[in-house]
Amino acid sequence: MSDEAAKLLEEMNDYLGRGRMHGKLSADQLQHLFVGVFHELARASSFEAILPRLHDVEAEYRLRQLDPPYALVRDDAEDFIERVSDAVSSVGYRRGP
């Protein structure tokens, strides 16, 4: 199992262990929640509180054997990536030795 697959499995097990709080949402409600959380993430000054919520929604999608609707949040995803990239550049991050 890859590191990425192991992390996804850990997040899903954590979500299940906390009671699968989004399990009773309809597909439309889950989609609305996903878009809202992603929108919030793209604009937040800090990601720590929001990322676990996004992981929970993504875990619910995986449990339903569905892909999250990333196409609906493309602009927010680009904003988020740009903000993270800018933050990393501003601290002079280097890979490797």
C-alpha positions in Angstrom: 0.0 0.0 0.0 1.3 3.4 -0.9 1.8 6.1 1.6 -1.0 8.1 0.0 -3.4 5.1 0.2 -2.5 4.5 3.8 -3.2 8.1 4.7 -6.6 8.0 2.9 -7.5 4.8 4.8 -6.4 6.3 8.1 -8.6 9.4 7.4 -11.5 7.2 6.5 -11.1 5.0 9.6 -10.9 8.1 11.8 -14.1 9.5 10.2 -15.9 6.2 10.8 -14.6 6.1 14.3 -16.2 9.4 15.0 -19.6 8.2 13.9 -19.8 9.0 10.1 -21.5 12.3 10.7 -22.3 12.9 7.1 -23.7 9.4 6.4 -27.3 10.5 6.4 -26.9 13.4 4.0 -28.4 13.2 0.6 -26.1 13.4 -2.5 -27.1 17.0 -3.0 -26.5 17.9 0.7 -23.1 16.2 0.6 -22.2 18.1 -2.6 -23.3 21.4 -1.1 -21.2 20.7 2.0 -18.2 19.8 0.0 -18.4 22.9 -2.1 -18.9 25.1 1.0 -16.0 23.6 2.9 -13.7 23.9 -0.1 -14.7 27.5 -0.6 -14.0 28.2 3.0 -10.6 26.5 2.7 -9.6 28.6 -0.3 -10.2 31.8 1.6 -9.1 30.9 5.2 -6.1 32.4 6.8 -5.4 29.1 8.5 -6.0 25.6 7.2 -5.7 23.5 10.3 -9.3 23.7 11.4 -10.8 23.3 7.9 -8.7 20.4 6.4 -10.1 17.8 8.8 -13.6 18.8 7.8 -12.7 18.5 4.1 -11.1 15.1 4.8 -14.3 14.0 6.5 -16.4 15.0 3.5 -14.0 13.3 1.1 -14.1 10.1 3.3 -17.9 10.1 3.0 -17.5 10.2 -0.7 -15.1 7.3 -0.6 -17.4 5.3 1.6 -20.1 5.9 -1.0 -17.7 4.8 -3.7 -18.0 8.2 -5.4 -15.4 10.8 -6.4 -15.8 14.2 -4.7 -17.0 16.8 -7.3 -13.6 18.5 -7.7 -14.8 20.1 -11.0 -17.2 22.2 -9.0 -14.4 23.7 -6.9 -11.8 24.2 -9.6 -11.5 28.0 -9.0 -11.3 27.5 -5.3 -8.7 24.8 -5.7 -6.5 27.0 -7.9 -6.8 29.8 -5.3 -5.8 27.4 -2.5 -2.9 26.1 -4.5 -1.7 29.6 -5.3 -1.9 30.7 -1.7 0.0 27.6 -0.4 2.6 28.1 -3.2 3.0 31.7 -2.2 3.3 30.9 1.4 6.0 28.2 0.7 7.9 30.6 -1.5 7.8 33.4 1.1 9.6 31.2 3.7 12.2 30.1 1.2 11.4 26.4 1.3 13.9 24.1 -0.4 13.6 20.4 -1.2 16.4 18.1 -0.2 19.9 18.9 0.9 
